[in-house]
Amino acid sequence: MGNCMYRCNDGETDILQQSVDNQLSNMSSVHSSYGTSTFGRPTTVATPTTSTTRTSIAQSVASNGDRSSSVYPIHNNEDEINRLQLMHYMVRYGWEGNFSAPIHNILKAGKAKVLDIGCGPGTWILEMAADYPHSTFIGLDNSPIFPSAIKPHNARFYQADVHDGLPFEDNTFDFVHQRFLALALKEEEWVPLIDEIVRVTKPGGYCEIMECDFEIDKQGPVTQTLVEAVRTCIQANGVNPYMREKIEELLSDTNMIVDITVNEKVTPFGSWGGRWGELVSDGLRMSASTFKPIIQPTLRLSDEEYVKAINHAVTQEMNEYRSETKMYRIYGKRKTTTVPTE
């Protein structure tokens, strides 16, 4: 497993680092019965899988065949980093900020701890660390594409697989953030992940999950064919493309999250939607390249035909039909007290 790559001078965050380092060490050495599609709590036991055999939760079964929960191919290269960074800037532009939960004052006051699950190249963490220099920001991902050297003093990154649980003690974070993992998780993996998010969130702290609708409204015929191909492929891998609709209920069912709020934003595809629509379309085009290994065989298209289909859908149809979808931020507050049940 990855190790912390930066030691902050703040004593409190040093304690956090030591705790996480210990648990990450356990996660690479202690035998577990969790398996590849269930979660465990690393404070107890953890998977024996080592860093040399670990694969991305979103890595393609077709490419590697060694991860039962894999859905789509993620390549840890410059193109993928660029795609994830573009998605970040697209979201920040459209939503006019990096989060929706009411935590600004907490972060500004300092000494808050924040976790970003599935941090990718760490763009969200780096921006948040710069905006709130007196709080600590932790990025977690099982692909080490995040910065390893140059970063703010209050930002750090760990390599770990969420399928093994979150390698943090109970009640660690004031804010837990997760974005766009819906296609990387099987449906049955959501409940234990939500439980883990709640577990590591402090009483009175907030958790926020961001996802988008799978469907595209006002589709053209080529767009519809492409969307149906993606749906067929991900459902064949046990992923529910409509999990976004269940997140509010999953948070509520923990009986630990209150004041749940769902913010939604209509999201345009194409130049008809202005600068945001252009950014969304650029992100979709780059994502189509990521999904190519699973979509192209399903559609039985040549490389040239696939590129033409994507360009036609994104450049022509989505402007002609004024296609759009919706993005959502779902956040809630962990209860400060536990009410005993009858």
Secondary structure, DSSP 8 states (H G I E B T S, - for coil): --------S-HHHHHHHHHHHHHHHHHTTS--S--SSS---TTT------TTT---TT--HHHH---TT--S----SHHHHHHHHHHHHHHHHHHTSS--SS-HHHHHHS--EEEEET-TT-HHHHHHHHH-TTSEEEEEESS--S-SSS--TTEEEEE--GGG--SS-TT-EEEEEEES-GGGS-GGGHHHHHHHHHHHEEEEEEEEEEEE-SS-BS--HHHHHHHHHHHHHHHHTT--TTGGGGHHHHHHHTTSEEEEEEEEEEEE-SGGGHHHHHHHHHHHHHHHHHHHHHHHHHHT--HHHHHHHHHIIIIIIHHHTT-EEEEEEEEEEE-SS-----
